[in-house]
Amino acid sequence: MAETYQEGSGAGADFDLSQFYQIFFEEAGENLDQMEQMLLDLDLSSADDEELNGIFRCAHSIKGGSATFGFSDVAELTHQMESLLDRLRRHELQPIPQMVDVLLESADASRSLLARHQAGGQGEAVSTTSLVRRISELAAGLVPGDAPAVAPPPPPAAPAPTPAPQAAAPAPEPKVVTPAVAGQARTLEIQIGPLDRLEQADAIKELFRDIPGLGAIRDIESPQANTRSFVVETTSTNDDLLDLFAFHVAKEQVLIRDAAAPASGAAADEDEETVLAAGAAGGEAYGFFSEAPGAPRADAAHAAQAPAQALKVAAAPKASEPKVAMQAQMESTTIRVDVKKVDQLINLVGELVITQAMLAQNSRGLDAGAYQQLLAGLADLDRNTRDLQESVMSIRMIPMSIVFSRFPRMLRDLANKLGKKVELVTLGEATELDKGLVEKITDPLTHLVRNSCDHGIEMPADRLAKGKSEHGTITLSASHQGGSIVIEVRDDGRGLSREKILSKAQERGIEVSEQMSDAEVWQLIFAPGFSTADEVTDVSGRGVGMDVVKRNIAALNGSVEIDSAEGYGMKVSVRLPLTLAIMDGMSVGVSDEVYILPLSSVVESFQVNADDVSTVAQGSQLVKVRDEYMPVIALEKIFQVPRFDPNKSSNIMVVVEADGSRVALLVDELLGQHQVVVKNLESNYRKVPNVSGATILGDGTVALILDTGGLVRRARH
């Protein structure tokens, strides 16, 4: 297979196609993701034309770009996929599971090949010979197991309404576009427009000058004032020409016709309308006639409407202007930015927050009358800094759908491998989480979903015997609760067996008792090497996984909880703090030390007398708050804070909540609420128990940010 990594597929020094590589790779990746999602959602029994056309368009876009850049291996594979999809959308074949399987495998192979090209050809190329053969066989109607692939004849339809006189006549043989065959020399007339500036079309001429083998081009007189016309001699297909021109002008602005076709009169007008309509109708025909190879068949209703649609599209400049304007607007709604640039912006905003805090602290003693203008400016700075911080932080927030979207394919493959029938339901996909956390939570969630499919969901026959539907359901949900995000993985499978877990734990020498609560028993599965699988498979059963899941989530200052009912299913809840670069905090003082509490965890604060605190077994302390007893944690003892002023004591309690439980923290004073910049203590120093990070205060001193979840778990134990 020919591979090209030099400047733009043999381009000359003046034109470097490699500048478009990154855009192509990103768009190809998006097309592959979209194709995979549509294939997974495809209903084989009643495949919708629009769905099949959408999948076809994805493959077509990748093929065109790959051919342009000289990635012939990807172009060949996607061309074969395109051929199969074309027969499907023409309803010449009936969609079957084997077709979805081979198309998904081909999408994976295309990803690997593109990744290799992106890396400059490093690594071993994936062999696509077997895939190409299987696709060709399926496209030819050959199916493993002799299942019928050819579509059955359609049932007799009701008599079609009598079409208009002009539509009733047989359609003439297309003249303007010859069937595009690579390697066949042809002479074409190409019209570009309507254009805002005629100089835009000069880029098209430069393509023919800079890309060897593309062909020759010369100007001819154009029939309209805002268009440019050329005569081109080339061996390239119309499809490849359109994909190449798309870097400079919209496909809707390109008219390609055979130079031998009539240039005026009714026939020319009719041909021009047909080509323009084909290029603009959803991008499906990409400049070809509706009857050309690779285009969907039109039924009688569409045929009757075709002249009106073509006339509207071909109505010169004004009809095209709204489409061009709309496209420009859509393209300007998003922008691709390197994550490093966003991180740098967040760091700069963090430093700005620190500077603003310093100015605010130093201005507290100023006379409000004498420095009225200065203080008003500082108040504006405070407000604007907060707005800027929220805007910048929202850039890093991405929806959980990015994580959830990878599971339908994984679950489909796993269920097929295990012989199970599983449906995936996702809820709360719009819930947003910081990009850094999204990347770290993906692997633990993957293991939990695989675990539900392997251990939780029963075989179809077993489910039917228990009175369940043969399709098991795995539900992925995400939601915000206070200052945390809660991600749940639920299944309606067999659930956890209390007896089996206790038995396995005793075999491993873990100290257990029958008096343990269910919640305590469920926590045993997080022990290193613990597994209840009866046999080791390549899916699970090696005793590696759940302990890693818990360790990874704990590293994110998160927690995992399990709820299960034997025979009915299991739920795993992952709770993560929204640990962002900047957060709202409450600063508290203990002796001469300052600590920061995440404001989202603070419930209330109150002054307490020594008589209100009760000491129980092993020196633990409790305080009664509105008929509820809660543990007391003295920060002075936890962090061994030295006392320099004997007259000062801790008599203020701050109630914080985490993991559904509350504790009262004993502090000396409340210093105030403000934004703090979170600095990672572990990467700059080491991990410290009960501390989630550090920050720099307005006076330049360092304060520790407390891990309220860790403090609550400490009190619970």
N, C-alpha and C positions, 0 to 999 in steps of 0.2 A: 504494500500500500504506500502510495506517495504521501510524504509528510512535509509540511512547509513550516519553517520557523524563522526564515529570514524576513526581510522587509516586505511584508504584505504580498505573499503569493507571487513572488517574482516581479514585484513592482519596481519601477526605477527609483532613482535617488530622489526625484522631485515629489514622489507620491508614496507615502508610507502607510500601508493599510494597517500596520501593527498598532497604530494609534487608536484603532477601533476595536482591538482585540478584547479589552476589558469589558467594553459595553456589550459586545457579542456574547462573551462568556456569561455575564450576568443575566442577559435576556434569555440566553439558551437555558440557563439553570431555572429561571422562572417558568419558561415554557414547559420544561420537563416536570417541574412540580405541579403545574396546572394540569398537564396531561395525566399524570399519575392520579391526581385527585378525581378527575373526570372519569378515568377508567374504573376507579374503585366505586364511584357512585353510579356507574352505568347499569341500568336495568336490562338484562339480556332478553327478557321476555317481551319487552316493549321499548326498544331503544329509540330515543327521540332523535329526529333528524338534526336538530340544533346541537345536541350533545355530540353526535358523530362528526358533524362539521367542525365543532370546536376542537375535538381531538385531532382531526385531520389538519386544521390550521396550525396547531402547535408543532406537529411533525414537519409540516411544510416550511414553517419559519426557520426551524433548526436546519433543515436540509439546505435551504437557500443560502443562509449565512455560512454554513460549513463549506459549501461549494465555492462561495466567494473568496473565503480565506484559504482555500486549498486543503481543508481537512477532509480528504477524500474518504477516509474510513467512516467518519461520522455521516458524511453525505450519502454514502452507499447504504448504510444501515437504515437511516431515516427515510431514504427513497423507497426501500422495501416496505417499511412500515406504512408509508404513504400509499403504496399500491394496495396493500391489504385494506387500509382504512377507506380508500376510494371505493373499493367494491362493496364495503359495508354500507357506506352512505348512499350508494346507488341502489341498495337493497338487492344486490345480486348474491349476497351471502347472508346467512343468518348468524348473528353474533353468538358465540359459544364460549364457555369458560377458557378453553385452550387458547383462544385468540387473546383474551385479556391477559392470560399468563405470559404469553410470548411477547406481547407489547410492553408489559411491565418489566420483563427481563431485558428487553431491548432498550427501554428507557434507562435502566441501571447501567447497561453496557455503554450507552451514549454518554452518561455521566462520567464513567471511568475514562473513556477515550478523551472527552473534553478536558477532564482534569489533567490528563497526561499532556495534552497539547498546551494547556495553560502553564504547566511546569516546564515547558521547553523540551518535551519529548523524553523526560526522565522516567525510568521505570519500564516494566514490561507491558506491551500492548495487549489488550484483551482480545481474544480471538472471537470473531463474530460469524465465523463460517457456519456453525451449527444453527445460530439464530436466523441467519439469512435463509438457510435451507428450510427451516420450520415455517418461517413466514411465507416463503414461496409456495410450500405445500398447502398451507391453509388458504392462501390467496387463490390457489388453483382448485379449491374445493375438496382437497384431501384432508381427512380428519382422522386422528388416532381413534381406534375403536369403531370405525365405520359409521360414526354419527353423521347425519346429513348436515352439510354445511351450506349447500345451495339453498337459497330462499325458496319456499314453496310459491307456486303461482298465486298472485293476489286474487282474492275473491271478486266475483263480478260486481263492478261498481254501478251505481245508479247512472242513468244516462246523463252525460254532461250537458250543461246549458249550451245552446247554440252560440258559438263565439261570434265576435264582431267580424264583419266581412274581411277586413284586412288581416285578421288573425286566422281566418279559415283557410287562406291559401297556404300551400306547402311552403315551409321555410326554405329560402334559397341556400345553396351550399356556401358556407363561409368562404370569403375571399381574402379578408384583410389580414388574417393571422394564419400563417401556415403552421401545421402541427410542428411544435418546436422539438427538433431532434438534435442532440448535441453532436457536433462534428459536421453537420450539414451546412454548407455555405449558403447564405441567403442575403438578399438585399431588402432592407426594411426602410420604411419611412417612419420617423419618430417625431411626434409633436409634444413639446413640453409647455404646459401652461394650464390655466392663466397664471401669470407671474406678476408680482409687484414690481420687480426689477428684471429686465431681460438678461442682465449680466449673470443672474442665478444659473442660467443654463450653460454658462461657460465651463462650470465644473464637470458637466457631462462630457464635454469635448476633451477636457483634461484627462478623464478616465481612459479614453481611447488612446491618448498620447502616451500615458504613463504605464499602462498595463500591456505588456507584450502579448500578442496573440488575441487580444480582444477584438481587433478589427480596425476598419477605417471609417472615418466620419467626415461629412462635409455639410455646410449650410445650404439650405434652399429657402425660397421665399415662403413665408408663413401666411396662411389665410386670415389670421387675426392679428390685431395690433399688439396684444399682450401675450403672444405666444412665440416660441422659437421652433423651427422645424429643421430636421436633418435627414440626410440619407446615409444609412449605415450598411456596411458590408461586414458580416460577422458570421462565426460558426456557433456562437453562444445561443442558448435557448432564450425565449422571451422571458421565461421565469427567472433565469439568472440575471438577465439585463435589468428587470424590474427590481430585484433584490439589491443589485449594485447601485442603481439610481436612487434607491430609497435613502441612501446616506445624504443626499443633497436635495431631493424634492419628494413630495408625497406621492404615493403610488396613484392616487386619484388624479394627479396632474400629468400623468404619462399616457400618451396614446401611441400604440405600436400597430403598424399595419404593413402589409406587403407592398413594396414599392410599385408592383404591377397593378395594384387595385385602382379603380377609377378615383380621381381626385376631386371630382365635382359631380353634381347631379344627385338624383334621388338615391341611387345605389350607394354612393359614397356617404351620404348623410345617414342612410340606414346602417351601414357598416360602422360608422363612427359612433353612433348611438349605442350599438351593441357592445363595442369594446369598452366605451366609457362606463356603461352600466355594469359590465362584468367586473371592471376594476374597482367600482365603488360599492357594489353590493356586498357589504360585510367583509370584503377582502378575500372572498373564497376563490374567485376565479383568477385573481391577480393578472388581469389583462387578457385572459383567454376568452374565447366564445363559450357560451353556456353549453354547447354541444361538444366542445373540445375534450380530448382525453384528460381525465382527472377532474372534470367538473361535475357537479351533481345534476341529476336529471330533473327537469322541470315538468310538473304535471300540467294538466289542461288549464287549470285555474291560473297557474303562474304564467303559462304561455299567453293566455289572454291578457294578462296584466303587463307583460314584458314591454310592448311598445310604449305604453304610458310612462313606465318607470325609466326606460332608456331616454325618452324625450326629455323628461324632467332633469335627469343627470347631465344630459348633453346640452342643456340650454345655456351654453357659453358662460362668460365670466360670473354673472350674478348668482347662478345656481350653485356654482362651486365655492364661492366665497364663504358662505356660512359653514360648510364642512371644513375648509381649511382653518377658519377662525376657531372652530370648536376643537379641532385637533391641537392647535397651538395652546389653547387654554388647558386642555387635559395634560399636555406634556409639562406644563409649568407648575402643576400642583405638587409635584414631589421632586426631591433632589437627592442624589446619592452622595453621602459624606462618609469619609473614613472614620471608624469608631475612635481612633486615636485623637482625631481633631476634636471630637465631642468630649473625650476625657480631658483633653487639655483645657477646653473651655470651662468644664466643670471645676477643674483645679483653680483656674483664674477667678471664677466666681467665688470659690471658697476663700481664696485670699482676700477678695474684696469684702466678704462678710466679716472676716477677722479684722480688717482695717476699719470697717464701719463700727464694729463693736468697740474697738479701741477709742475711736472718736466720740462715740456715745458715752463711754465711761469717763473720759477726760473732760467732757463738757457738763457733767452733772453738777459741778460746783459753781458754774458760771451764773452771773446775775441775769435773770430772764429779761429784765428791762433794758440793760445795757447791751446785751448780745441777742436781741430779739431776732434780727435777720439771720445771724449765724445759726441759732437754734432751730429756726424754721427750715433753713437749708438742710440741717442734719436730720430733721424729721422727714423731709422729702427723700433724703438719701436712704434712710431706713426703709421707707415704704417702697422705693424703687428697687432697692437691693433685694427685698423679699420677693417682689414681682419677677425680677430677673432670675432669681434663684429657682422659683417655681417653674418658670418657662424653660430654663435650661435643663432642669431635672426631668421635665416631661419629654424631652427629646430622647433620653435614654430609656424611657418606659416603653415596653413593647407588649402587645397583647399575648395572652397565654395560647391563643390559637396557633402561634408560631411553634410552640412545643407540641400541642395536641395534634397538629397536622401530620406529624410523622408516625402516629400510632395506627391509623387505619390500615396502611400497607403492611406494617410489621405484624399486626394482629391477624390480618388475612393470611399471610404466609404461615404464621405459627399455627393457626387453627387448621389449615389444610394439612400441615405436617403431622399434627396430633389427631386428625380425623374428627375434629369437633366443629360445631356450628356456633359461631360467636358474633354478636352484634355489639358495636361500640357506640355509646351515647356520650356526647360532650356537652357540658353546661358551663356557662360563665366564660366563654372563649374571649370575650372582650375585656375581661379583668386584666389589668396591666401590672407588670412587675419589672423591676430594674433588669436591664440586659445582662449584667454580670451575674445576677441570681438565676436568670433563665438558663444561662449556659451551664451553671453548676447543678441545677435541679433536674436536668433532662435525663442523665444516667440513672439516678435513683428512681425516677418515675418509670423509666423503661423497664427496670427490674420488677417493679411492683405490678405493672401491667402484664408482663410475661408470667409472673408468679400467679396472678389471678387466672390467666388462661390455662396454665399447666396444672396447678394444684387445685384451683377453685372450681372452675367450670367442669361439669361432668360430661361423659360421653353422651351423645344423643339418646341412645337406648336407655341408659341409666336415668336420664332426666325424664324421659317418658314414663318409665316405671315408677318414678316418684310423683307423677302427676304434674310435672313441669312441662313447659314447652321445650322442644328439642333444641331451640336456639337459646344459648346462654347470653346474658347481657352484662357487659362491663361498662361502668359509668365513670367518666372522668369529669370532675367539676372543680371550679376555682371561684373563690369569693373573698372579698375583703371583710375582715372582722376586726374592728378597732385599728390598731396600728400593724396588724399582721395580715398575711394572705394565707388562706387555708385551701389546700389542694387535696381532694379526696379521690381515692380509687376504690370503687365499690363493685362487687360482683354478686350475682344471685346463685352462686354455686353451692358446694357442699359445706362451706364454712369450716371453722377450726374445730378439731376434736379435743376436748379438754383431757380426756383419758389418754389419748394417744400422745399428746404433748407431755403430760406428766410422766408417762411410761418412758418416753425417749429421754427425758431429763434425768430420770433415775438411772437409766443405763449409762449415761454420760457422767454420773457422779455429781450432778447438780442437786443441791439441797432443796427439796420441795415438800409440801404437805397438802393434804386434802382440804385444809382450812383456807388455802389461798383463794383470794377473789379471782373472778374470771379475768379481770384486767391484769392482775399480776401473772396469771398463767400465760396470757397472750404475750406478755413481754418476754417470756422465755425463748420465743423463736428468734429473738435478736441476739442470742448468745452465739459467740463465734463457733462456726462449724456445725451449728444445730440444723438438722433437716429431718422432716418427717416423711420424705419421699421413700417409697418402698424400693425403688431402683434408680440407679444413676443413669441419666440420659444426657444428650447433648443440649437439652433445654435447662434442666435443673436437677437437683438431688445431690450435688457435691458438697452441700453445707457451706457454700460461699455465696454471699449475697445479702441477706437481710441484715447481718451485722455491719456490712459495708454500707448499706443504705442508711442505717441509723448513724454511723460514724460520719458519713458525708453530710447528712442533714444537720447533725450536731455542730459540724464545722461551720455551718452557716448560721449558727445561733438559733437553730430551729428545733422542733421536737416532732416525734412520731407517736401517734396513738392508734390502737387497734380496737375495733369492736366487732364481735362476731356472734352468730347464732348458728349452731350446728344444724345443717340441713337447709338453711335459708340464705347463707351468704356471709360475706365479710366486708368490712370497711376499714381502710387505712387512711388516717387523716395526717397530713403533713402540714405543720404550722411554721411559717417562716416570717421573720421580722422584715418589714420593708426597710432594710438597712440601705440607706442612700448616702450620698456624699455629704449632704447637708440635712439637718433635721432640727425640729423644735425641741428644746430641752428645758428642764427646770434645774437650776443650780442650787445645791444645798451645801451648808457648811458643817463640818465636823472638826472641832478644834480649829487649827489653822489650815485644814485641807478643804478643797472644794471638789465636789462630785456632781456629775450631770446625770439626771434621770430622763429617759425619753418621755416627752410630754404625753405621748399617746398611751403610756402605761399608767400615768398618774391618775388616781381616782379622786382623792381628797386629802386634806391635811388638817390636823387639829393639835391643840396643846393637851398634854396628858400629865396627870399627877402620878407620883410613884405608887400610890395606893391602887390605881386603876390597873396595874400590871400584876398578873398572877404568875407565880413560878410553879411549874409542874415537874414531872419526873425528869431526871438527868439534867436539871438546870434550865430546861426550855421555858420560855416565857410566852404568855398569852395576854391579849388585851381584848376587852369586850367593847364592840362597836355596834350600837343599836341591836342588841340581842344576838349578836354574832361574835363568836370568839375567833380570833385570827392570830397566827404566830407573829411574834415580835423579833425583828432582826436588828441588832445594834451595830451600825456601821463602824462604830469605834472599835468594837471587838473583832469584827470580820477583817478589817484592814489594819488592826493594831496601831491605831492612830495615837501618838504620844500627846499627853495633856500638859500644856505649859501654863494654863490658867486654871487653878483648882476651883475657882468660883463659877466657872462655866460648866454647864452640864447639858446632856441631851434630854430635852423635855418636849420635843415636837415630833409627831409621828406623821409620816407620809404613807398613805395606803397606795400600793401599786398592784396591778393585776397583770397576770401572764398565764398562759396555758389554762385559762378558766379558773384559776385560784388567786387568792389575794393574801398579801402579807403586809405588815406595818413596819416601815423602816424608821428607826429611832435616830434623829439628827439634832444638831444644835440650833440651826437657823435655816430659814428659807431666804435665798439671795435673789431670786427673780427668774423670769422666763425670757429666753432669747434663742436665736438661731445659733447652732454650733456646727462647725465643720468637722466631720468625722474623719479621723486619721486612723489607719490600720495599725494597731499596736503590734500585732503578731509579725507583720512583715518588717516593721522597724525595730522591734525589740524581741519579744517572745509572747506566747499566749499566757495570759494571766487569768486565773479563775475568777468568775463573777464580774469580769470586765470585758466589754465588747469592743472598746476602742478608746481613743483619747482625742482631745481637742485643745486648741490654743485659745486662751481667754483674751479679753481686751487688753489686759495689762501685760500680756506676753507669757504668763505662766501656763503650765500644762495642767489640765484637769482630766480625770478618768471618767469615761462614760460607762455607767453600770449596766450589767446584763441582768435585767429584771427577771427574765425567764430562768436564768441560773440561780438567782437568789430564791425564787419561789420553789424551784426543785430542791434546793438545799434545805429549806424550811420543811418541805413535805417529807424528806427522808429523816 
